[in-house]
Amino acid sequence: MKKPDIRQAIQAGGFVICAFLALQLTDGLEGTEFSGGWLTAPLLSLADIGTVLFILAFILSWLFPRVAAGIGLASCLLCLPLYCFLIAPVPFAHVFAGGHEFRVQPAPGLHWNTWPAIALIALAVAICICIRRLTASGRTQIPVANTFT
């Protein structure tokens, strides 16, 4: 069995951080508009699936790092819509919900919330880690002796 390297540890750590932040953001949203709304319920479901995939990607980071990177990239993309909605609900609704009217109209523009902002940064870092792992060559270059002397 091959000894884990630092890249595997960084990848696994990124997935743990993203899973923690996803759990932090979705905690308490069950039983609210997020669990039954026609726009927000799918966002919450996607984030829940993404959280489970982050945990799976963490486990697979030690066994199959490239497979874990693919799963981690998918889980990042699944969690992204909820985080964007939490930071900018009105612009998100205008783009993806065809100008959905809110019962209680939130203030337009961006809403600064620390946890979604940190989660977006963590997702950006995790996406970079995953793409780097997926594009890296799995083979090491073997130097060939110069036969033309």
Sequence and secondary structure as in RCSB ss.txt:
>XXXX:A:sequence
MKKPDIRQAIQAGGFVICAFLALQLTDGLEGTEFSGGWLTAPLLSLADIGTVLFILAFILSWLFPRVAAGIGLAS
CLLCLPLYCFLIAPVPFAHVFAGGHEFRVQPAPGLHWNTWPAIALIALAVAICICIRRLTASGRTQIPVANTFT
>XXXX:A:secstr
     HHHHHHHHHHHHHHHHHHHHHTT TTSHHHH TTHHHHHHHHHHHHHHHHHHHHHHHH HHHHHHHHHHH
HHHHHHHHHHHH HHHHHHHHSSS   SS   SS    HHHHHHHHHHHHHHHHHHHHHHS SS          
